[in-house]
Amino acid sequence: MTDVPPPLARRTLLGGATVLGAGLGAGLLTAGAWPRERGFADPFTLGVASGEPTPDGFVLWTRLAPDPYAEDGRGGMPDRDVPVQWEVAHDEGFRRIVRRGTEVAPAHLGHSVHVELDGLHPGHQYWYRFRVEGRSTHLSPAGTTRTAPHPRTWGTPLTMAFASCAQYEHGWFTAYRRLAEEQPDVVLFLGDYIYEYEKNQYVVGDGNVRDHAGPETTTLAGYRQRHAQYKTDPDLQAAHAVAPWVVTWDDHEVENNYADLVAEEQEPHPTQEEFAARRAAAYQAYYENMPLRRSSMPQGPDMRLFRRLDWGRLASFHVLDTRQYRSDQPGGDQFPATGPERDDPNRTILGTEQRDWLLEGLGSSAATWDVIAQQVMVHEHDYVPGADRGFNPDSWDGYTADRQRLLDGFVERGAQNPVVLTGDVHKHYAADLTRDPSDADAAPVGVELVCTSITSGGDGTDGYGADQLADNPDLKLADDRRGYGIARFERDHLRADFRVLDHVSQPGAPVRTRASFVVEAGNPGLQEV
């Protein structure tokens, strides 16, 4: 790669400070500016983000919200579209401008901005920022992003952070700050970016350290306000500004443990039609607040989120949605589940279209690593100590036929070094994946790396998981601290570091590595370092 400054240059972005580089006055467009007779406060309170990297481009995102906590969900913006200027540069001082333009922030999409860029150089790092003009001029914080390598090359090794589950009330977002300090090439977020609960509905340990604003999220205004509250956090803004994100959701972006159009509780949504209205509001707010392409624009209560992104010949990322198309959980979603309904071949967690798309993609992939980015645990996981057995019906353990199709597909479709990346359970887990988990001698056909939560569950505890390790022979790690994962992909091996913080009830905790594993290309199975 060229035009990449020394590592310290990227760290200057992590505090969310505005870059006041040379050439500002002449560098940004002024055509179509917001009328000067209508001034407003700083509209960039939610920061900036990028995502969906391709060999020649990416998506740039911001959302205008001078009053992010506004109860009407409009962020203090007028009910009209607003032009937003943007710049992309080779350097953080914005002296070497690559591209500039103006994008409309539509009022009907919460004044969010999604700039889809192409025609850039593969395997390059870029800087970007936004500006809005009115009675006063407002310049956004700057972010850094990058394009994927050329499709015919492996490029340099890929350092990717993966994370999930950030309950705002349960702790400070220090893990996001530490993740940003790792300076990853890509951030993969695996669901539960926000939580829907009203204040103190979901309480952890000795009590929550901060409060949600507003009631439980059920309307578009409520979901917009909740996303805005999370996005005002400076540690989260730092993580967004440091690298492109690839995102998928789980349940709390809508409602806990929903399954397709089946709500968790009959109240306040006793019919599927009423729940569909809530899901439509949640999906629209999710699109508005994420660096996604127009191809993911929701259509009412439906939104196509499963997709595939390639990182040269090194890795292919198959991003799944295990929430929108699934059958209802077996046994009334009661934990732990043991009944035969789990094994019903007609039940699905992916839906037929997505499952066929995934298996076809695995079969045609030419990448060294096939990375399956998804939400809930795939490996069979017995939670009941001793001879009795019990499983989580909300995970793939509630949909064993679909899991068998996936694991069989790894072999039958010739998947290249399959690695499943998972969130959801607020724990670090690492497991080998076998086609027959009841056979202690079965050879692995892939691995699963499960990242813990950013905050959900509070500080966590030491000494967790000994009984689960004893009862699950394919399981290699179980840890209850908060944190995230770092995966470094190279042509001949993958290294995974499970990073933990000892507390989130107070800000500023340092990070450390709890465990590390290596997977050799062509040799499925975890090897602890």
Secondary structure, 3 states (H helix, E strand, C coil): CCCCCCHHHHHCCCCCCECCCCCHHHHCCCCCCCCCCCCCCCCCCCCEEEEEEECCEEEEEEECCCCCCCCCCCCCCCCCCEEEEEEEECCCCCCCEEEEEEEEECHHHCCEEEEEECCCCCCCEEEEEEEEECCCEEECECEEEECCCCCCCCCCCEEEEEECCCCHHHCCCHHHHHHHHCCCCEEEECCCCCCCCCCCCCCCCCCCCCCCCCCCCCCHHHHHHHHHHHHCCHHHHHHHHHCCEEECCCCCCCCCCCECCECCCCCCCCCHHHHHHHHHHHHHHHHHCCCCCHHHCCECCECCCCEEEEECCCEEEEECCCCCCCCCCHHHHCCCECCHHHHCCCCCCCCHHHHHHHHHHHHHCCCCEEEEECCCCCCCCCCCCCCCCCECCCCHHHCHHHHHHHHHHHHHCCCCCEEEEECCCCCEEEEEECCCCCCCCCCCCEEEEECCCCCCCCCCCCCCCHHHHHHCCCEEEEECCEEEEEEEECCCEEEEEEEEECCCCCCCCCEEEEEEEEEECCEEEEEEC
